[in-house]
């Protein structure tokens, strides 16, 4: 029986408040990676997905959803 690959995997991207850089967490999968720069993070996410799935079963699309938390004060 052949495995059918998923069409898309979504990563939630947050900024690491303690060490700087970015952290990527896959929704629905045990995949987490991090990097200092956005470009490095994109490469790390691709590599993490390749390592997590068996050959031919990885999703065709990787979506990066960047989450930003900002606090504004009324002055």
Secondary structure, DSSP 8 states (H G I E B T S, - for coil): ------SEEEEEEEE-TTT-SEEEEETTS--EEEESSHHHHHHHHHHHHHHHS-TT-S-SEEEEEE---------
